[in-house]
Amino acid sequence: MLPSRFIPALAMVLMSAGALSAAYAAPPQLSGSRAVAPAVLAPQANDLADAIARNEGDWRSRVRSYLQAAYPDRTATTDRAIQLLKAVNQKCLASRTCPPNVLNEIALMSKSAACAAFIIDSVCVRRFNVPRGAQAFDFGPTGQPVYPGMRAVTPGDPRITGASLNGVRYNDAYPASGDSVIGISSFKTTAGPGKYRVVLVSGKRPLAQALTTPFGRTIQANGRSIEVFAAGPDRWLPRGALANGAPDQVFSPSNVLPGSAPAVVFDIDHAGGELVLAFPQTAEIGALLLEPAGQTSGFVLDATAQSMGPVSNRACLEQEQRIDRALAELPQDEPPGRNCPGGICRPPEPPCVGICAPLSRS
């Protein structure tokens, strides 16, 4: 049975993934939005709510697929979440067979989907200087060329862990992403207190070998969980580059080299000391850039990636608040009993003891 009152989900452990500072403009409303009218979503949400009410074993994976169908429109993802919460609430109140705390669980899954890190198509360009104040790392086999200004990270480096670390090389013409280390479970480095932007670039694999989850399904950044949307190369957002300058200069045909690699971008608040990134499903990393979030980024985004890929703290908070409001506004469960005149329920009358009839006033 559902609890008697539905309250918004507890404070998010899972904060907004890809939440960027003012160095990247807040993403505008997407043109070509994939928002779907509630009447169209209702049959999908109702079918899924039926499965949840029956506690079918695969309902969580079906919820994720339902939410991700709105990719890359985060507002439409939230619209889907709200429609599903309403449908599930209605089914659960009627059937009383739903899993416990199911609405809060769906709300958390919805927030994760609305604030997920989207994979960006990271292209190679002719020129790149590591920004002042940034830490930059080039991952690859021992002895491979290292991009100027970057620090080499090889399978035996104490900064990384993994059960089966292996350095691989794809194309020696691209020192940063032309090689990588696979099987990474964690990476650590020391950094002062502050807010940092993290840019992860995977290896430049041949297209036929491209991974849909090069960084796994989640990244733990100082203990904060960030969902990574799984997408093949045909669905990576165009585009980004380790580069310097304005997008129109960076992405000019004469500056872009053949090939690309998947990348994600997100912000992290750091109290100082050891900064840790963990990859529960392991990751393949070719390059990593850690830079102060308030400065111009060394990972330049083209218009499409800037509007759809990273999400600002403000934009993510707006979607989280919409989900919380919808959850709080759902009709409350009624306790069992028949004493509900006008929908206002009272506890049953206690059993009669002694004189039960009202006293006469005559």
C-alpha positions as CSV (number, residue, x, y, z in Angstrom):
1,M,0.0,0.0,0.0
2,L,1.2,3.5,-0.7
3,P,1.9,5.8,2.2
4,S,-0.9,8.1,3.3
5,R,0.8,11.2,2.0
6,F,3.0,11.7,-1.0
7,I,5.8,14.2,-0.4
8,P,8.5,15.3,-2.8
9,A,11.5,13.1,-3.0
10,L,14.2,13.7,-0.5
11,A,17.0,16.1,-1.4
12,M,18.8,14.8,-4.4
13,V,21.9,12.8,-3.9
14,L,22.0,12.8,-7.6
15,M,22.6,16.4,-8.5
16,S,22.4,17.8,-12.0
17,A,24.8,16.1,-14.4
18,G,26.5,18.4,-16.9
19,A,25.6,21.4,-14.8
20,L,27.8,24.2,-16.1
21,S,28.7,27.6,-14.9
22,A,28.4,30.9,-16.8
23,A,31.4,29.9,-19.0
24,Y,28.8,28.1,-21.1
25,A,25.6,30.0,-21.7
26,A,22.4,28.5,-20.2
27,P,20.9,26.3,-23.0
28,P,18.0,28.0,-24.8
29,Q,14.7,26.3,-25.6
30,L,15.2,23.8,-28.2
31,S,13.8,24.4,-31.6
32,G,12.2,21.3,-32.9
33,S,11.2,20.3,-29.4
34,R,10.1,16.7,-29.1
35,A,7.4,17.6,-26.5
36,V,4.3,15.4,-26.9
37,A,0.8,16.4,-25.9
38,P,-0.5,14.7,-22.7
39,A,-3.3,13.1,-24.6
40,V,-0.8,11.3,-26.8
41,L,1.4,10.3,-23.9
42,A,-1.5,9.0,-21.8
43,P,-1.8,5.5,-23.4
44,Q,1.9,4.9,-23.1
45,A,1.9,6.1,-19.4
46,N,-1.2,4.1,-18.6
47,D,0.2,0.9,-20.1
48,L,3.4,1.4,-18.1
49,A,1.5,2.2,-14.9
50,D,-0.4,-1.1,-15.3
51,A,2.9,-3.0,-15.4
52,I,4.1,-1.0,-12.3
53,A,0.9,-1.7,-10.4
54,R,1.4,-5.5,-11.1
55,N,5.1,-5.0,-10.1
56,E,6.3,-6.7,-13.3
57,G,10.0,-7.4,-13.0
58,D,11.2,-5.2,-15.9
59,W,9.2,-2.0,-15.0
60,R,12.3,0.0,-14.1
61,S,14.0,-0.6,-17.4
62,R,10.7,0.3,-19.1
63,V,10.5,3.5,-17.2
64,R,14.0,4.5,-18.3
65,S,13.1,3.8,-21.9
66,Y,9.9,5.7,-21.7
67,L,11.7,8.8,-20.2
68,Q,14.7,8.6,-22.7
69,A,12.3,8.6,-25.6
70,A,12.3,12.4,-25.3
71,Y,16.1,12.7,-25.8
72,P,17.6,15.3,-26.1
73,D,14.7,17.5,-25.0
74,R,15.0,17.8,-21.2
75,T,11.7,19.6,-20.8
76,A,9.9,16.9,-22.7
77,T,11.5,14.3,-20.5
78,T,10.0,16.1,-17.5
79,D,6.6,16.2,-19.2
80,R,6.8,12.4,-19.7
81,A,7.7,12.0,-16.0
82,I,4.8,14.0,-14.8
83,Q,2.3,12.1,-17.0
84,L,3.7,8.8,-15.7
85,L,3.5,9.9,-12.0
86,K,-0.2,10.8,-12.5
87,A,-1.0,7.5,-14.2
88,V,0.9,5.4,-11.6
89,N,-0.7,7.2,-8.7
90,Q,-4.2,6.6,-10.1
91,K,-3.4,2.9,-10.7
92,C,-1.9,2.4,-7.3
93,L,-4.7,4.0,-5.4
94,A,-7.1,1.7,-7.3
95,S,-5.1,-1.6,-7.0
96,R,-3.1,-1.1,-3.9
97,T,-0.6,-3.6,-5.2
98,C,2.3,-1.2,-6.2
99,P,5.8,-1.6,-4.8
100,P,6.4,0.6,-1.7
101,N,7.6,4.2,-2.3
102,V,7.2,3.7,-6.1
103,L,6.3,7.3,-6.8
104,N,9.4,8.6,-5.0
105,E,11.5,6.0,-6.9
106,I,10.1,7.1,-10.3
107,A,10.7,10.8,-9.3
108,L,14.3,10.1,-8.6
109,M,14.7,8.2,-11.9
110,S,13.0,11.1,-13.7
111,K,15.3,13.7,-12.2
112,S,18.3,11.6,-13.2
113,A,17.0,11.4,-16.8
114,A,16.2,15.1,-17.1
115,C,19.7,16.0,-15.9
116,A,21.7,13.3,-17.5
117,A,25.1,13.9,-19.2
118,F,24.7,13.6,-23.0
119,I,27.5,12.3,-25.1
120,I,29.1,15.0,-27.3
121,D,30.9,14.3,-30.6
122,S,34.4,15.5,-29.9
123,V,36.3,16.2,-33.1
124,C,40.0,16.8,-33.5
125,V,41.4,20.2,-34.5
126,R,44.8,21.4,-35.6
127,R,45.6,23.6,-32.6
128,F,45.0,23.4,-28.9
129,N,46.8,25.0,-25.9
130,V,46.0,23.7,-22.4
131,P,44.2,26.7,-20.6
132,R,46.1,28.4,-17.8
133,G,45.1,27.0,-14.4
134,A,43.8,23.7,-15.9
135,Q,45.0,20.1,-15.3
136,A,45.1,18.1,-18.5
137,F,45.8,14.4,-18.8
138,D,46.6,12.2,-21.8
139,F,45.8,8.5,-21.3
140,G,47.5,5.8,-23.3
141,P,50.0,3.0,-23.4
142,T,53.5,3.4,-21.9
143,G,55.8,5.2,-24.4
144,Q,53.0,6.7,-26.6
145,P,53.2,10.4,-27.6
146,V,51.7,12.8,-25.1
147,Y,49.8,16.0,-26.1
148,P,51.9,19.1,-25.3
149,G,50.9,20.5,-21.9
150,M,49.2,17.3,-20.8
151,R,50.4,14.8,-18.2
152,A,50.8,11.2,-19.3
153,V,48.5,8.5,-17.6
154,T,49.4,4.9,-18.3
155,P,48.0,1.6,-17.0
156,G,50.5,1.5,-14.1
157,D,49.9,5.1,-13.0
158,P,48.8,5.3,-9.3
159,R,46.2,7.9,-10.2
160,I,44.0,5.2,-11.9
161,T,42.6,1.9,-10.7
162,G,41.0,-1.0,-12.5
163,A,41.0,-4.8,-12.5
164,S,42.1,-5.1,-16.2
165,L,43.7,-1.8,-17.2
166,N,45.0,-1.8,-20.8
167,G,46.5,0.9,-23.0
168,V,45.3,0.9,-26.6
169,R,46.4,2.9,-29.6
170,Y,44.1,3.8,-32.6
171,N,45.8,6.6,-34.5
172,D,49.2,8.1,-33.6
173,A,48.3,11.3,-35.5
174,Y,46.0,12.3,-32.6
175,P,48.0,12.2,-29.3
176,A,45.1,13.2,-27.1
177,S,42.3,10.8,-28.3
178,G,44.3,8.6,-30.7
179,D,45.2,6.3,-27.8
180,S,43.5,5.6,-24.5
181,V,43.3,3.4,-21.4
182,I,40.4,1.0,-21.0
183,G,39.1,-0.7,-17.9
184,I,39.4,2.3,-15.7
185,S,37.4,2.1,-12.4
186,S,38.6,5.3,-10.8
187,F,40.8,8.4,-11.3
188,K,42.1,10.7,-8.7
189,T,44.1,13.9,-8.6
190,T,44.7,16.7,-6.0
191,A,43.0,20.0,-6.5
192,G,42.3,23.1,-4.4
193,P,38.8,24.0,-3.2
194,G,36.4,25.4,-5.8
195,K,34.1,24.5,-8.6
196,Y,35.6,22.6,-11.5
197,R,34.5,21.7,-15.0
198,V,35.4,18.1,-15.9
199,V,35.8,17.2,-19.6
200,L,36.2,13.4,-20.4
201,V,37.1,12.4,-23.9
202,S,37.2,8.7,-24.8
203,G,39.4,7.1,-27.4
204,K,39.1,7.7,-31.1
205,R,37.9,4.2,-32.0
206,P,37.1,3.1,-35.6
207,L,33.3,3.8,-36.1
208,A,32.4,0.2,-36.2
209,Q,33.9,-0.3,-32.8
210,A,32.4,2.8,-31.2
211,L,30.8,2.3,-27.7
212,T,27.4,3.5,-26.6
213,T,28.6,3.8,-23.0
214,P,32.3,4.6,-23.1
215,F,32.2,6.0,-19.5
216,G,29.6,3.5,-18.2
217,R,26.0,4.2,-17.3
218,T,27.0,6.3,-14.3
219,I,29.9,8.4,-13.1
220,Q,30.6,9.0,-9.4
221,A,32.1,12.5,-9.0
222,N,33.3,13.0,-5.4
223,G,30.5,10.6,-4.5
224,R,27.8,12.3,-6.5
225,S,26.1,10.1,-9.1
226,I,25.7,11.3,-12.7
227,E,23.8,9.3,-15.2
228,V,25.3,9.1,-18.7
229,F,22.8,8.7,-21.5
230,A,23.7,5.7,-23.7
231,A,23.9,6.6,-27.4
232,G,25.6,5.4,-30.5
233,P,27.7,7.7,-32.8
234,D,24.6,8.5,-34.8
235,R,23.0,10.1,-31.8
236,W,26.0,11.9,-30.3
237,L,25.4,15.7,-30.1
238,P,27.4,17.7,-32.6
239,R,30.0,18.8,-31.5
240,G,32.9,19.8,-29.2
241,A,36.7,20.0,-29.4
242,L,39.7,20.5,-27.2
243,A,40.5,23.9,-28.7
244,N,40.9,27.6,-28.1
245,G,38.9,30.4,-29.7
246,A,35.3,31.1,-31.0
247,P,33.3,28.2,-32.3
248,D,33.2,29.6,-35.9
249,Q,37.0,29.6,-35.9
250,V,37.4,26.2,-34.1
251,F,35.0,24.3,-36.4
252,S,36.0,25.8,-39.7
253,P,36.5,23.1,-42.3
254,S,40.2,23.9,-42.6
255,N,40.8,23.4,-38.8
256,V,38.8,20.2,-38.2
257,L,40.6,16.9,-38.8
258,P,39.0,13.6,-39.7
259,G,37.6,11.4,-36.9
260,S,36.0,12.0,-33.6
261,A,35.5,10.5,-30.1
262,P,32.7,10.6,-27.5
263,A,33.0,13.2,-24.7
264,V,31.0,14.3,-21.7
265,V,31.1,17.6,-19.6
266,F,30.0,18.2,-16.1
267,D,30.7,20.5,-13.1
268,I,31.8,19.4,-9.7
269,D,32.1,21.2,-6.3
270,H,35.3,20.3,-4.6
271,A,36.2,21.0,-1.0
272,G,40.0,20.6,-1.7
273,G,42.4,17.7,-1.4
274,E,41.9,14.5,-3.4
275,L,39.3,14.8,-6.2
276,V,37.9,11.3,-7.2
277,L,36.0,10.2,-10.3
278,A,34.7,6.6,-10.1
279,F,33.3,4.5,-13.0
280,P,31.2,1.6,-11.6
281,Q,30.9,0.0,-15.1
282,T,34.5,1.0,-16.0
283,A,35.5,3.6,-18.6
284,E,37.8,4.2,-21.6
285,I,39.5,7.5,-21.3
286,G,41.8,9.2,-23.9
287,A,42.0,12.7,-22.4
288,L,40.7,14.5,-19.2
289,L,40.6,18.2,-18.7
290,L,40.0,19.6,-15.2
291,E,39.6,23.4,-15.2
292,P,38.1,26.1,-13.0
293,A,34.4,26.3,-13.9
294,G,34.4,30.1,-13.9
295,Q,36.9,30.5,-16.8
296,T,36.5,30.1,-20.5
297,S,36.6,26.4,-21.3
298,G,39.3,24.6,-23.2
299,F,36.5,22.4,-24.6
300,V,34.7,24.5,-27.2
301,L,31.1,23.6,-28.0
302,D,29.4,24.2,-31.3
303,A,25.8,25.7,-31.2
304,T,24.0,22.3,-31.2
305,A,26.1,20.8,-28.4
306,Q,25.9,24.0,-26.4
307,S,22.1,24.1,-26.5
308,M,21.4,20.4,-26.0
309,G,24.4,18.8,-24.2
310,P,25.4,20.5,-20.9
311,V,22.7,21.7,-18.7
312,S,23.1,24.6,-16.3
313,N,22.4,24.3,-12.5
314,R,19.4,26.6,-13.0
315,A,17.9,24.7,-15.9
316,C,18.3,21.4,-14.1
317,L,16.8,22.7,-10.9
318,E,13.8,23.9,-12.8
319,Q,13.1,20.4,-14.1
320,E,13.6,18.9,-10.6
321,Q,11.2,21.4,-9.1
322,R,8.5,20.6,-11.7
323,I,8.8,16.9,-10.8
324,D,8.6,17.7,-7.1
325,R,5.6,19.9,-7.5
326,A,3.8,17.3,-9.6
327,L,4.5,14.7,-6.9
328,A,3.3,16.9,-4.1
329,E,0.0,17.7,-6.0
330,L,-1.0,14.1,-6.5
331,P,-4.2,13.1,-4.7
332,Q,-3.5,11.8,-1.2
333,D,-4.3,8.2,-0.3
334,E,-7.4,7.7,1.9
335,P,-7.2,5.4,4.9
336,P,-9.5,2.4,4.9
337,G,-13.0,3.0,6.3
338,R,-16.4,4.2,5.1
339,N,-16.5,7.4,7.1
340,C,-15.6,9.8,4.3
341,P,-18.5,12.3,3.8
342,G,-17.5,14.7,1.1
343,G,-14.1,13.0,0.7
344,I,-13.1,14.0,4.3
345,C,-12.1,10.8,6.1
346,R,-12.4,10.4,9.9
347,P,-11.4,7.4,12.0
348,P,-14.3,4.9,12.7
349,E,-16.4,5.6,15.7
350,P,-15.3,3.6,18.8
351,P,-17.6,0.7,19.9
352,C,-20.6,1.7,22.0
353,V,-20.1,1.1,25.7
354,G,-22.9,1.9,28.2
355,I,-25.7,4.3,27.2
356,C,-25.4,4.9,23.4
357,A,-28.6,6.8,22.6
358,P,-28.5,10.6,22.9
359,L,-30.0,11.8,26.1
360,S,-33.5,13.3,26.0
361,R,-33.8,17.0,26.7
362,S,-37.5,16.7,27.8
